[in-house]
Amino acid sequence: MTETMHDPAAGRDNVETQTKQFSTFYVADLFFGIEVLKVQEVLRYLEMTSVPLAPDVIEGLINLRGQIVTAVDMRRRLGLPKRADGETPMNMVVRSDEGAVSLLVDEIGDVLEVHADSYEPPPDNMPKKQRALIEGVYKLDGRLLLVLDSERVLQTHSIN
Amino acid sequence: MEDDDIIKEFLIESTENLSRLELEIVELEQRPDDPALLASIFRTVHTIKGTCGFLAFSNLEGVTHIAENMLSQLRNGERNLTPELTSLILETTDVIKRELVSIEAAGKESGDTYDDLRRRLTIACNGTTPAAASGPVVTRTTETATDPAPAVVAPQTPLPPAVEGASAVARSSQPAEEQNPDHPAMANVPAEAEKVGAKGSAIADATIRVDVGLLDKLMNLVGELVLARNQVLQFNSRQEDAALNGTAQRLNLITTQLQEGVMKTRMQPIGVVWNKLPRVVRDLAASCGKQIQIEMDGAETELDKSIIEAIKDPLTHIVRNCCDHGIETPDVRVKRGKPAQGRLLLRAYHEGGQVNIEIIDDGGGINAAKVKQKAVEKGLLRPEQAEALTEREAVNLVFRPGFSTAEKVTSISGRGVGMDVVKTNIEKIGGVVDLASKTGEGTTVKIKIPLTLAIIPGLVINSGGERFIIPQVSLLELLRLEGEAGKKQIERIHGTPVYRRRGSLLPIAYLNEVLALPATSSDSEVLNIVVLQAEDRQFGLVVDAINDTQEIVVKPLGKQLKGLTSYAGATIMGDGKVSLILDITGIGQLSGVLSESRDQLRGEAAKNEASREERQTFLLFRAGSFERMAVPLSLVARLEEFPASRIEHAGGKLVVQYRERILQLTRLSSVLGVPGDASAAMADPAQVIVFSDGDHMAGLVVDQIIDIHDESIKVGKKGDSQGLSGSAVIGGKVTDFLDLPAVLRTADESWTAQGAGSPKNRGTVLVADSRSFSRGLVRNYLELAGHPVLEAVDQPDALEKLDRNEIAAVVTSRNLSAGGAEKLVEQMRKRPGLAHIPVVALCDSREEMVAQNSAHFSACVERFDRASLLDSLEQLSAALQDQPEATRPAELAGGRK
């Protein structure tokens, strides 16, 4: 159920060599990454309890081994169209200052190691809602890795 | 009792000392010359001897006394330690241990005088130094051998600090007696030293210092265990396996016991907090020149440590308030026939799984009338609201933010902050505060708080397909209304559903509506109502199903959900799913059944109204042959029922005594000229709609109040019927609209007289609004206030009417068609004759008002805010009359404050 993340030390070592490790995932056709150290674990879809009156982006609450974790739907957070019926999202549980929060994403990718050379700030012409949540872009071979600002993503009260 | 405590402390302390003593003696064999070690051993034995003497344990004292002598010789270097001496000392410690066990078990010594040991000790003492100072001891020893109760030497030194340390441990822990039943063997004093070693330190083991953090962690773990237990039990209920059943039952039992045990470790007597209060009261009394005596009852009542922490400040605050505001100065008290010394009583006791704390003073009490007056002055309540309050409700107003009745602000209190904080703090921990006061006799503040916070019992309910938990603390009772008849028991007053519960009305809220959940199939036969207590009010919450009660562990919600007032937290249920715990106060406020938020809610409703365009609330009623009539609810002051016996005749009219005034009643059917209806008997009790305008009131008797309805309507004017302004479809039926100003004037000449009697400040008002309904409503307001009204449908129409008529003021909708209200104002300012006419803009929202207020208009009010509109007009016309002609346009163009 849980895909274990790597040795946290690996991330630290790589700081000197100007590379960073990102846990990647897909939301619609966008390819995102969150720094590996911020990710607690990745889980398959779990049953959820919806929270009436909560902001739209809050999908519900999940029971993560006795801990209650809020799940934020990344599609709605990014202002993207709804997931097709029957498609279940994955839980990407990230650490935050106030406990773990789960981001509901479409698909989980690999852990990638990227070079600081390929980094660029987000392009100006990105949709505003998405641009606000993105720290920057890594230009990879054939695709772009968008670095998600997980703190911003979790400030859901500011958007509703 | 006190003696027991001292003995307990002595036992704890001695047992601790003994274990150290043994170590030190063994160590001494390695380093026989270490003076520090010797001194420490000597001190320990000396302390035990001294305390034994003090407590009259003469045998023990005798033995330790000789041992002390020997140690003294060793310490002074008069002799060297030999293995024989070491054995003797160790043997002495064994004796001490044995005696301690006896004292612990039976409260007295074993009775053994240990003559043999004494002799050997004495020989050892004398053996090498026969001429030494130990001579008297020999005599003494022989004496004691025959006389078991020798004169006792009082300890020469005060108890060393170790005693205090030990006693502190004793206080913070379980009393030793409670341990004893668990160890019945302790009663049989074991003779063997080994046995003593194994069991002798029961007391010391029972009291260890534990980090509170560790206890918290344990509590959390127990919480998790409770959840896991719940899951296992639920799983088990679906299984047939007998072995599993048994195990699950055992797990259930053990978990419950463990939970109780761990909770006990965190319990502290409330005296911990109370102890500092006498000082507070003394200082306060001195600074206020009062005499106050504080009494405490139930200081031993135990509460969870976290709750003790949480109530510390609120308690202190209440006590300060009692001293400062409650209890009078001695001369006032004497004048009122009370003893000069005021009395403050603190009481605490357990009741139904909760702790009640009462703070009672015998001071001046709270003057309910004064509180009401203050509340009205501060704008917390409208006068008629204040009037309707019971005394108890009124005194509880002091918990509202910004409230203080103290005539002057003192350094202690009176700044109007505090009691509301007290209330919020206590509510934060799931408690309730209530205040009862009798003028002249005193005030009682009653606080109810749960024993613990971590694990609470909760009621599991379903609504809108979701499962929720209601904390048991808030629960009063469960109601079940069955069938159609049951549903009919929910009545509506002013749109609020209510239920008659034992003669009083209980406001009702539907949980699925509050939480915006879909309503489940409406054909269900049963209506479940959970009656809840929130703050000082009760209300009923309609839910789909009521399940069982469960022990739940409150877990906080993430910060993304912190803003939601509807939930107190979440928990994990037996099936492993998460359930939300309802915050009853929050739910009450959201649904509008709690007064604090009612205004806010109304504001929101008004906003909704604006966005839904022309939605209005109407009161529907029946009168004579008019089956369905409507009047805007905003014009209705109150709905009343008067029994026929209260209706009197005066001057050929029907009147009723109402709020210390005479309210004239008019039968609507007779005004409307329904033939033959006037003679028909009036219903008993009579249904009366009360309209009020300032200090003028009129009652309209109707046959039946039907309903309150939200609708968006166009009123089709038809001038043929007297007293009707038109008809429209409301709730799927054609409904006649009452022409209220006309009806009131026909019914009551004084109403007209008032309008006509003050024509100079009731100039003609032009109402410019493209929406006919809104226009009609505003017209109603204005005409009721005595203003002649002209209507205009758009901007050019308004200008034309302004040109042709003498208009005192313009009330215009902001979104007036053909140019908008701004354009109208611009046009008016260009025309010399019109420039000075004040313009009041009707806005759809508060935001709009703020944005517009300073720009074009003399004033801005919310569209359906009748009182503000009339106020504004009043002020504007007053301003017009006060000011010289020349300054008017500039003044007014500059806008109103």
Interface residues (C-beta under 8 A of the other chain):
Chain A: E47 M48 T49 S50 V51 P52 L53 A54 P55 I58 G60 L61 I62 N63 G66 Q67 I68 V69 T70 V72 E98 G99 V101 L154 T156 H157
Chain B: E224 L227 A228 G464 E466 R467 L515 A516 L517 K555 L557 G558 K559 Q560 L561 K562 G563 L564 S566 Y567 A570 T571 I572 G576 K577 V578 S579 L580 L590
